[in-house]
Amino acid sequence: MRGTVAALVGNRRVEPREFLVPEIGDGEILLGIGLTGVCGSDLHRFQDVGTKLDLALPVVMGHEISGRVLKLGRRANDVMRTDGPLRESDRVVVYSQRPCGRCYWCREHGHTARCDGARPPGYGYRFGSVDAPPYFTGGFGDYLVLGPDSWIWRVPDHVSWEAAALTEPFSMGIRAVERATSLPSWKNEQTLAFGGTVAILGAGAIGVLTAVAARIAGAGRIILLGAPSGALEVARRIGVADETIDISATSPSERTERVRGLTDGGRGADVVFEAAGVPAAFIEGLEMLRPLGTYVELGLMVPTEQTVALNVGRHITSKDLVMFAVAAQPAQAIGKALRTIATTADRYDYAALVGATLPIAETQAAFELMEHPSDKPVKVAVRGAGY
């Protein structure tokens, strides 16, 4: 049996490569990839592999993974972290790394995303070249070989491939909303729940899924700012954006004025989430926030050379605000996101967010589609052999 991987070989260059699918070991699983979402962080690395990715090339990326169990090693169920015994043909989602469980972050905080000894689920991704076995080392391939201690959750039958592929980015949105609501409401420092006004900058998958999480948590009015207009329309259609502002048709000052105009007394939003991943949006979001408001930054996760001019007195201190940052999620957040998708699938059309799915051999085109500001979907995904 042979399969294809999409190997990143240089800046803006992804090539399909074909390999024999290896035999798995006793403690391994062969996964047939269903859909793997293209993350904004993948796009950053695609655009500038030299400064964004410390890896030996060629390498297979892709961490928003859903797939089907094709082969189970003899001891796989004993050495995997699952929500129950797995069977061949089960559909699953996978956490993007295998935490060590022994370092300070794992042991003292239970924050697996901060693990000092984390390994990726498919052996490669952060550590090795695709030219060495087992070849299928990331989500952008027909198959993925999962090593021991991989975190895996079974996907309920009624959850579509498209919805399952959103589990990882949705976990980011859920964690952002949890942080925004982590202060006691009697302090009047956050009022997202019970009808608060929320502004979200960014209409990509994380921005729209943060809107879903905010709605579930009890937000009243949700204002979504971003582009293209098609992505904004999808958010309105599935019921998670009450107001939308197209950034391609407005200036920063116009957007700030409009957001304030949609809030009581023109004070500004109770909570602002920056999910656009654009440095200038960080300042813009602060301008929209009311005094004693809560600000959550979850878009700028990949270090860049871009900086912004921050007036600490104007933007931070005088507002007496509370600020959080979300860079990654612990493994448990994946299970929470999948359960939320499963229990709200009748309320929200998650599949509508995945506007394009392409075969593995066309992964280069998937990245290029993500770069089109005028017509890019909320989420682009690639299809593997398990779909």
N, C-alpha and C positions, 0 to 999 in steps of 0.2 A: 504494500500500500504506500502510495506517495502523496505528498501534500505540498502546499505552497505557503511560504511566509513572505511578508512584506518587509524587506530589510532596509533600514536607514543606512545609506552608504556615504552620505555627505550632505552639505547644506542644500536643502530643497530637493533632495534626490532620494526617492524610495524605489527599490527594484524588487520585483517578484523573483523568488528563488525556490526551486523545487528540491525536496529531499525525500528519502525513504523515511517512513515513520518508524522510529526505533521501538524495539521491544521494551516494555516497562519493567521496573524492578518490583520486588515484593511490596515495597512501601510507597508505590507511586500510583498515579491515576493518569490515564490518557483521556483528555477532554477534547471533544469536537467543538470548536468554537461556534456559538450561535451568532450573537452580535457583540462586537466590541466598539464602544463609543470612542470617537476622536475627541480627546480632551484639549482644552486650551493650552495646557502645559505641554502636551505632545506637539501642538502647533509651534509653540515657542522653540522647542528643540529642533523641529523640522527646519525652521527658518534660520537657526544659528546654532548648529551642533557644536561648534568650537568652544563657545563660552557657556552654553546651557546644559551640556551633557558630557560628563566625565566618563567616557566609555571607549572601549575598543570597538571600532567599526569593522564590519557591518553588524548591526544589532536590531533586534525586533522589539519595538515598543508596544504600547497598548495595555492599559491597566483597568479599564472599565469593562470587565469581562463577564460575559454570560456564556454558558456552554452546556453540552450534554456529555454525561459520563459514558464513554465508549468501552473502556477497559479498566478493571479494578485489579490492582496488585493483590496478592494473596493476603497481605497484612495491612492493606491500605486503610480499612476501617479502624484498625487499631492505632494508627499513627497520625491520622488526620484529625483536625478539630472541626467536627461537623455537628449538625443539630439532630443527628440520628444516623443509623447505618445507611450507607449509600448503596444503590443498586445500579447496575448498568442500565442505561436509558434515562436515568434521572436528569432533569434539567437543573442547573445550579448557577449561582453567582459566586465569585471568588474574591477574597480580600487581596489587595495588590502586593502584599509582602508577607513573609513568615517571621513574626517576631521571635526573639530568642527566649523570652520569659525569664531571663536571668539578670539583665542589666538594670541600672538604677531606674530608668523610666518604666520598664515593664514591671519591676518588682515593687517599687514604692508608689507609683502613680497609676499603674494599669493602662498607661497611654502607649499602646503598641506602635503608633505612628512615629513616636520619638525614639524607638528602639535603636540602641547603638549597634546591635548585631543582627539587624533584620536582613533576611534573604528574600528575594522575590519568589513568587510561587512557582515560576517556571525556570528557575536556575539562571536565566540570563538577565535581560533588562538592565540591571545596574552593574552587572559583574563580568559578562563574558561575550565573546563574539558568536554570531550565529553560525560561523563556519565549523564549530565544534559540537559534537553530540551534547544534548539531545536535539539540537537544531530548533525545535518548536518551543521557544523560550519566552514568548510574549503574546499578548492578545491579538496582534495583527498577524494571524496565521490561520490555517485551516484547523490546526490542532495545537494543544498545549499540554506539556508534560508537567504534572503537579508533583512536587516533592513532599516528603513527610512534614507534618505540622502546618500544612496549608489550612487556612480557614475557609470553610465551604458551607453554603446554605442552599437547601433545596427550594426550587421555584414552584409555587403552587400551579396547578394545571390551568387555572383561569387567568393567570398573568401572562401576557404576551411576551414574545422575545423583545419587542421594542421597549416595553415597560421594564422588563428585567434589566436591560442594558442601561437603564437610568439609575439603577440602585446606588452606584458609587457616587455620582454627582449629587443625587438627592440626599445622601448621607451628609454631604457638606452643607447643604441648605438647612437640614434639620439641626445640625450642630450649631450653625450660626443663629438660628432662631432660639435654640435652647440657651445659648449664651446671652442673647438679648433679653430673655425672660428670667435670667438667673437671680436678679435682685428682687427683694420683696416689694410688692406693688405699693405697700403703705408708705414707702419712702418717696413715692412719686417720681422715681428716677427712670421708670420704664412703664409704658402703658400699651405695649403691643397687644396683649391679650385684652379681651372684653372691649373690643371696638376701637383700638388705637389706630392712628394713621401711620402708615409705613411707606417709605419711598425706597425703591430698589433701583440702583443704577446697574444696567447690564441686562440685555434681553437674550443672552445665551442660555445654555442649559442650566447652569448654576443659578443665574438670576431668576429664571422662570420657576425653577424648582424651589428656590428660596421663597418665592411668592406662594407656591403651593403649601409649603411648611408653615408660613405665616398665617395663611387662611385657616389651616387646620388648627393652629394654636389660638385662633380667636381674633385675628386682626380685623378691623372694621373696613377702612378704606385703604386699598393698596394702589400705589402709584408706581407704574413701571416705566422706566426711561431707558431707551436704547434704540437699536435699529437691527435689521431693516423693518419696514412696516409690516411685512408678513409675519415676523416673529411676534411683534406686538399684538397682531390680530389673533394669532393662535392663543396667546395668553388670555386675551379677552374672551375668546370663544370657549375655553375650558373653564372659565369662571374664576380666575385667580388675579385678574387685573381690573380694577374699577375705572382707572384712568391710565392712559398711556401717553407718553410724550416721545415723539420721534426726534432723536438727536440730530438727524441729518437735515432737519427743517427748522431747527431752533439754535439759538446761541446759548452759552452757559448762563448768562444773566437772565435771558428769557425763561429758561427752564427753572432756575431758582425762584423767580417771581411767580411762575405758574404753580409750582409746588406749594409755596407759601400761601398763595391765593386759595388753594384747596384745603387749607387747614383752618381751624378755629382761630379767629383773631389775627390771621396771617402770621402766626408765631413760627410755623415750620413743622416738619414731621416729628412725631414722637420718637420714631426709630428710623434710622437710615442704614441700609446695607449697600456697601460698595462691592459689586460683583462683576464689574466690567473689565477689571484687570488693566486699566489705563491710568497711569499716574495722575493725570489732570483730573480724573473723576474723583480722586480722593479728596481734593480741595472742594470740588463742586458739591459733593455730598455733605461736607461739613457746613457749607453755606445754607443748605436746605434744612439742617437740623435745628430744632427749637432749643432754647435754654433748658437745662436739666434733662436733655434727651440722651438717647443711647445710640452709639455708632458702632457698627460691626464691619470690619474690613476682611473680606474673604476673596477678593479678586486678584490682588497682587501677591501671588505666591512664589513666582520665579524671580530671583534677583536679576535686575537689569542695571544699566548705567544711567537710566533716566531718573531725574530727581524733580521735586516740586518745591516751590517757595511756600513754606508754611509760616503763617503769622500766629505764633503760639497764643498770644493774648487774644486775638480776634477769634481764631478758630477753635481753641481748646479751653483756655482758662476762663474767659469771660462767659462762656456758655455753661460752665460747671458741669460738663458732660461726663458720661461714662463711655469708655471705649474698649472694645474687644477686638481680637484678631483670631482668625481661623485659618490655619495653614494646612491642616490634615486632620484625619479622623481616626480614632481607635477602631479596632476590628469590630467591636460590639455595635458601632454605629451602622455598619453594613446590614446586620440582622435587623436592626430597628427600621432602617429605610425600606428593606424588602417587606417587612410586616406591614408598614404603613401603606406601601403601594398595594399590597394584597387586600387590605381592609378598606381602601378607598377607591378601588378600581372602578366601582360603579358610579362614583361621583366625579372623577377626573379622568379625562381621556389622555392618559400618559403617552400612548402610542402616537398621538398627534404631534408630539414634540420631536419625534424622530422623522425629519423631513426627507431624508435620503439614506438609503442603504446600498452599498456598493460591494462587489466581490473583492476578495483579498487581492487579486491581481490588479485591481484599480485603486489601490490605497493612495497612490500618488494623486489621483484625481480627487479622492476624498479630502486630502489636505488642501488642494487648490480650491475646492469648493468652499472650505472653511474661510478662505481668504477673501471671498467675494462679499464686500460689505452690502451690496445692493440686493442680493438674493440668497444669502446663505441661510440654511434652515437653523432652527433652534439647536438641533443635534444632528450630526452626521455619524453614521456607523458603518462598519465593514462586516461582511458576512463570511463565516467559515463553514467547514464541512459538517458541523452539527446543526446547522440552521434548518 
